Amino acid sequence: MTELRLAELNRIFLVGRLTKDPEVRQTTNGTPVANFTIAVNRRYKNAAGEWKDETTFVGIVAWQKLAELCKQYLAKGRAVLVEGKLQSRSWETEDGQKRSLLEVRADRVEFLDRGDSRPAAEPAAGAPAEAPEPAGPTPGPQVDDDLPF
């Protein structure tokens, strides 16, 4: 009997706004890693016909050159498109509690409100991402500190 093999796909595209500035650190071997959270909004009508808004907060992790670009260009409130894959991590806290997390490992981050629509980083196979050329001075977005994120 022939075995049926299913194709697997782990790809995600999200558009949202950063809830705070990216946190960038270096691993023990010096590899940069950036962590940030984006708020992804969904608007829908409920059964009563009323419009409702729902926000989902998604953790993002970026590595190497992409992490450095995120540190350089991203800040709280900035709009981004993130392309990547879902990954889970598990660890044990100092007091012995087990924790787990589902996050997106970013392969590409596009800075949507920067003044142009070029991808900030889209590494070729095995090649580090190139930094985007500045599009000239552009003022940052007006960020209201009263935002819920």
C-alpha positions as a LaTeX table, in Angstrom:
\begin{tabular}{lrrr}
\hline
Residue & $x$ (\AA) & $y$ (\AA) & $z$ (\AA) \\
\hline
Met1 & 0.00 & 0.00 & 0.00 \\
Thr2 & 1.30 & 3.49 & $-0.85$ \\
Glu3 & 1.85 & 5.88 & 2.04 \\
Leu4 & 0.10 & 9.22 & 1.71 \\
Arg5 & 2.38 & 12.15 & 2.61 \\
Leu6 & 0.89 & 15.52 & 3.35 \\
Ala7 & 2.72 & 18.67 & 2.44 \\
Glu8 & 3.47 & 20.90 & 5.39 \\
Leu9 & 3.46 & 24.68 & 5.35 \\
Asn10 & 4.52 & 27.02 & 8.11 \\
Arg11 & 4.25 & 30.58 & 6.76 \\
Ile12 & 2.63 & 33.62 & 8.31 \\
Phe13 & 2.09 & 37.21 & 7.19 \\
Leu14 & 1.02 & 39.81 & 9.75 \\
Val15 & 0.47 & 43.56 & 9.61 \\
Gly16 & 0.37 & 45.44 & 12.87 \\
Arg17 & 1.93 & 48.11 & 15.06 \\
Leu18 & 4.71 & 47.72 & 17.59 \\
Thr19 & 3.53 & 47.83 & 21.19 \\
Lys20 & 6.95 & 49.07 & 22.41 \\
Asp21 & 10.49 & 49.52 & 21.10 \\
Pro22 & 12.30 & 46.32 & 20.08 \\
Glu23 & 14.54 & 44.73 & 22.70 \\
Val24 & 17.85 & 43.75 & 21.10 \\
Arg25 & 20.50 & 41.63 & 22.77 \\
Gln26 & 23.41 & 39.43 & 21.75 \\
Thr27 & 23.60 & 35.69 & 22.27 \\
Thr28 & 26.68 & 34.26 & 24.00 \\
Asn29 & 28.35 & 33.84 & 20.61 \\
Gly30 & 27.60 & 37.45 & 19.59 \\
Thr31 & 24.57 & 36.91 & 17.33 \\
Pro32 & 22.10 & 39.81 & 17.53 \\
Val33 & 18.48 & 38.93 & 18.32 \\
Ala34 & 15.53 & 41.33 & 18.50 \\
Asn35 & 12.25 & 40.67 & 20.28 \\
Phe36 & 9.16 & 42.82 & 19.88 \\
Thr37 & 5.39 & 42.52 & 19.98 \\
Ile38 & 2.92 & 43.75 & 17.39 \\
Ala39 & $-0.77$ & 44.45 & 17.87 \\
Val40 & $-2.87$ & 43.03 & 15.02 \\
Asn41 & $-6.42$ & 44.39 & 14.81 \\
Arg42 & $-9.51$ & 42.68 & 13.43 \\
Arg43 & $-12.87$ & 44.37 & 12.94 \\
Tyr44 & $-16.02$ & 42.28 & 12.61 \\
Lys45 & $-19.79$ & 42.39 & 13.04 \\
Asn46 & $-21.23$ & 40.36 & 15.88 \\
Ala47 & $-24.53$ & 38.46 & 15.75 \\
Ala48 & $-26.42$ & 41.64 & 16.72 \\
Gly49 & $-24.93$ & 43.49 & 13.74 \\
Glu50 & $-22.68$ & 45.71 & 15.88 \\
Trp51 & $-19.10$ & 46.39 & 14.86 \\
Lys52 & $-16.52$ & 44.99 & 17.27 \\
Asp53 & $-12.75$ & 45.40 & 17.36 \\
Glu54 & $-10.44$ & 42.64 & 18.52 \\
Thr55 & $-6.70$ & 43.01 & 19.06 \\
Thr56 & $-4.27$ & 40.12 & 19.10 \\
Phe57 & $-0.76$ & 40.62 & 20.44 \\
Val58 & 1.89 & 38.57 & 18.65 \\
Gly59 & 5.51 & 38.13 & 19.72 \\
Ile60 & 8.14 & 38.45 & 16.99 \\
Val61 & 11.79 & 37.41 & 17.05 \\
Ala62 & 14.34 & 38.53 & 14.42 \\
Trp63 & 17.95 & 37.38 & 14.12 \\
Gln64 & 21.27 & 38.67 & 12.80 \\
Lys65 & 21.19 & 41.60 & 10.33 \\
Leu66 & 17.38 & 41.73 & 10.45 \\
Ala67 & 17.57 & 42.21 & 14.24 \\
Glu68 & 19.96 & 45.13 & 13.78 \\
Leu69 & 17.67 & 46.73 & 11.18 \\
Cys70 & 14.68 & 46.38 & 13.50 \\
Lys71 & 16.64 & 48.08 & 16.28 \\
Gln72 & 17.64 & 50.90 & 13.92 \\
Tyr73 & 14.28 & 51.59 & 12.23 \\
Leu74 & 11.47 & 50.38 & 14.51 \\
Ala75 & 9.87 & 52.05 & 17.50 \\
Lys76 & 6.64 & 51.87 & 19.46 \\
Gly77 & 3.63 & 52.61 & 17.25 \\
Arg78 & 5.37 & 51.96 & 13.91 \\
Ala79 & 3.44 & 49.88 & 11.36 \\
Val80 & 5.14 & 46.75 & 10.00 \\
Leu81 & 4.48 & 43.75 & 7.82 \\
Val82 & 6.15 & 40.63 & 9.21 \\
Glu83 & 6.68 & 37.49 & 7.16 \\
Gly84 & 7.95 & 34.40 & 8.90 \\
Lys85 & 7.11 & 31.11 & 10.50 \\
Leu86 & 5.51 & 30.05 & 13.76 \\
Gln87 & 7.81 & 28.49 & 16.33 \\
Ser88 & 7.37 & 27.39 & 19.91 \\
Arg89 & 9.85 & 27.65 & 22.76 \\
Ser90 & 9.80 & 26.02 & 26.17 \\
Trp91 & 11.90 & 26.71 & 29.24 \\
Glu92 & 11.93 & 26.34 & 32.99 \\
Thr93 & 11.95 & 29.36 & 35.29 \\
Glu94 & 14.37 & 29.76 & 38.17 \\
Asp95 & 11.68 & 28.54 & 40.57 \\
Gly96 & 11.07 & 25.39 & 38.50 \\
Gln97 & 7.90 & 26.37 & 36.65 \\
Lys98 & 7.60 & 25.25 & 33.04 \\
Arg99 & 6.78 & 27.94 & 30.50 \\
Ser100 & 6.11 & 27.84 & 26.78 \\
Leu101 & 5.60 & 30.46 & 24.11 \\
Leu102 & 4.36 & 30.56 & 20.52 \\
Glu103 & 5.97 & 33.32 & 18.46 \\
Val104 & 6.82 & 34.31 & 14.89 \\
Arg105 & 10.40 & 33.95 & 13.72 \\
Ala106 & 10.69 & 36.78 & 11.21 \\
Asp107 & 12.28 & 36.16 & 7.82 \\
Arg108 & 11.30 & 39.58 & 6.50 \\
Val109 & 10.13 & 42.81 & 8.11 \\
Glu110 & 8.78 & 45.62 & 5.96 \\
Phe111 & 8.57 & 49.06 & 7.56 \\
Leu112 & 5.22 & 50.36 & 6.34 \\
Asp113 & 5.17 & 53.95 & 7.53 \\
Arg114 & 8.76 & 54.88 & 6.73 \\
Gly115 & 8.12 & 56.74 & 3.51 \\
Asp116 & 8.72 & 53.98 & 0.97 \\
Ser117 & 7.44 & 50.48 & 0.37 \\
Arg118 & 10.70 & 48.61 & $-0.18$ \\
Pro119 & 11.32 & 45.60 & 2.05 \\
Ala120 & 13.77 & 46.45 & 4.80 \\
Ala121 & 15.30 & 43.03 & 4.73 \\
Glu122 & 14.76 & 40.17 & 2.38 \\
Pro123 & 17.88 & 38.02 & 2.63 \\
Ala124 & 18.89 & 35.93 & $-0.35$ \\
Ala125 & 19.65 & 32.29 & 0.34 \\
Gly126 & 22.57 & 32.25 & 2.75 \\
Ala127 & 23.33 & 35.97 & 2.32 \\
Pro128 & 22.93 & 38.62 & 5.00 \\
Ala129 & 20.31 & 41.29 & 4.45 \\
Glu130 & 21.46 & 44.67 & 3.14 \\
Ala131 & 20.50 & 47.81 & 4.99 \\
Pro132 & 18.00 & 49.95 & 3.09 \\
Glu133 & 19.24 & 53.25 & 1.75 \\
Pro134 & 17.70 & 56.16 & 3.63 \\
Ala135 & 14.87 & 57.83 & 1.75 \\
Gly136 & 15.90 & 61.19 & 3.15 \\
Pro137 & 14.83 & 62.65 & 6.42 \\
Thr138 & 11.35 & 61.58 & 7.31 \\
Pro139 & 9.67 & 62.58 & 10.54 \\
Gly140 & 8.55 & 59.74 & 12.76 \\
Pro141 & 4.86 & 59.03 & 13.15 \\
Gln142 & 2.86 & 60.90 & 15.73 \\
Val143 & 2.67 & 58.42 & 18.60 \\
Asp144 & 0.11 & 58.99 & 21.29 \\
Asp145 & 1.44 & 57.85 & 24.66 \\
Asp146 & $-2.13$ & 57.08 & 25.71 \\
Leu147 & $-2.32$ & 54.16 & 23.23 \\
Pro148 & $-3.23$ & 50.91 & 24.98 \\
Phe149 & 0.05 & 49.28 & 23.88 \\
\hline
\end{tabular}
